Amino acid sequence: MSVTLTEAAASEIKRVMSEQARPELKYVRVGVVGGGCSGFQYSFDFTNAFDESSDVVSEFHGVGVVVDKKSDLFLDGTEIDFYSGLEKRGFTFKNPNAVKSCGCGSSFSA
């Protein structure tokens, strides 16, 4: 199942991609890197390419999502949503593999 995007997240990604005015950027790359207060943190960037042998590629609501196979082990089943409220605004990660998360939600331990 890897990573999924909600409709709200896909809409925000499309909005940001169109604002960037860089038509070569076709995918959002999601991954895991070491760091943060809980051991791992999420990486989130735009890209125009992927490697079929080392990446998992899917599409949700018209947005291509690329996850490298190493990160996929930590992100399998993760849902990315976009929240916009009075107190905060940004992408949220609901990761069933996270044993512990930090208060801000940008890092986790598995």
C-alpha positions as CSV (number, residue, x, y, z in Angstrom):
1,M,0.0,0.0,0.0
2,S,2.9,2.4,0.7
3,V,2.0,6.0,1.0
4,T,-1.4,7.5,0.2
5,L,-2.5,11.1,-0.2
6,T,-5.9,12.5,0.8
7,E,-7.7,14.7,-1.6
8,A,-6.8,17.7,0.5
9,A,-3.1,16.9,0.4
10,A,-3.2,16.3,-3.4
11,S,-5.0,19.6,-3.9
12,E,-2.4,21.5,-1.9
13,I,0.5,19.8,-3.7
14,K,-1.1,20.7,-7.1
15,R,-1.4,24.3,-5.9
16,V,2.2,24.5,-4.8
17,M,3.5,22.9,-8.0
18,S,1.5,25.4,-10.1
19,E,2.8,28.3,-8.0
20,Q,6.4,27.1,-8.6
21,A,5.8,27.4,-12.4
22,R,8.2,24.5,-13.1
23,P,6.3,22.1,-15.4
24,E,9.1,19.6,-15.2
25,L,8.2,18.8,-11.6
26,K,5.7,15.9,-11.9
27,Y,6.0,14.0,-8.6
28,V,6.2,14.5,-4.9
29,R,9.0,12.4,-3.3
30,V,8.3,11.2,0.2
31,G,11.0,9.6,2.3
32,V,12.5,9.0,5.7
33,V,15.9,10.4,6.9
34,G,17.7,10.2,10.2
35,G,17.2,13.1,12.5
36,G,14.6,14.9,14.4
37,C,13.8,14.5,18.1
38,S,12.5,11.0,17.8
39,G,15.1,9.4,15.5
40,F,13.6,9.7,12.0
41,Q,12.1,12.6,10.1
42,Y,10.0,12.8,7.0
43,S,11.4,14.2,3.8
44,F,9.0,15.8,1.3
45,D,10.2,17.3,-2.0
46,F,9.2,17.7,-5.6
47,T,11.0,15.8,-8.4
48,N,10.7,15.1,-12.1
49,A,12.1,11.6,-12.2
50,F,12.2,8.2,-10.4
51,D,14.1,4.9,-10.8
52,E,11.8,1.9,-11.3
53,S,14.3,-0.4,-9.7
54,S,14.7,1.5,-6.4
55,D,11.4,3.5,-6.1
56,V,7.8,2.7,-5.5
57,V,5.5,5.0,-7.6
58,S,1.8,5.5,-7.3
59,E,-0.8,8.2,-8.0
60,F,-3.5,9.7,-5.9
61,H,-6.0,12.3,-7.0
62,G,-3.8,13.2,-10.0
63,V,-0.6,13.5,-8.0
64,G,2.3,11.1,-8.6
65,V,4.0,9.9,-5.4
66,V,7.5,8.5,-5.3
67,V,8.9,6.6,-2.3
68,D,12.4,5.0,-2.3
69,K,12.2,1.3,-1.3
70,K,14.2,1.8,2.0
71,S,11.8,4.5,3.1
72,D,8.8,2.4,2.1
73,L,9.6,0.0,4.9
74,F,9.0,2.8,7.4
75,L,6.1,4.5,5.5
76,D,4.0,1.5,4.4
77,G,0.4,2.4,5.2
78,T,1.1,6.1,5.8
79,E,-1.6,8.6,4.9
80,I,-0.5,12.2,4.1
81,D,-3.2,14.8,4.7
82,F,-3.2,18.6,4.6
83,Y,-4.6,20.5,7.6
84,S,-5.5,24.2,7.5
85,G,-6.8,25.6,10.8
86,L,-6.5,28.7,12.9
87,E,-3.7,27.2,15.1
88,K,-1.6,25.6,12.3
89,R,-1.4,24.8,8.7
90,G,0.6,22.0,6.9
91,F,0.9,18.4,5.9
92,T,0.3,15.7,8.5
93,F,1.5,12.1,8.4
94,K,-0.5,9.3,9.9
95,N,2.1,6.5,10.1
96,P,0.9,3.2,11.5
97,N,4.6,2.1,11.8
98,A,5.5,5.0,14.2
99,V,6.0,3.7,17.7
100,K,6.5,7.2,19.1
101,S,6.2,10.7,17.5
102,C,7.4,14.1,18.6
103,G,4.9,16.8,19.6
104,C,5.1,18.6,16.3
105,G,4.5,15.4,14.2
106,S,7.6,15.9,12.0
107,S,9.7,13.1,13.4
108,F,9.0,9.6,14.7
109,S,10.7,6.4,15.9
110,A,9.9,2.9,14.5
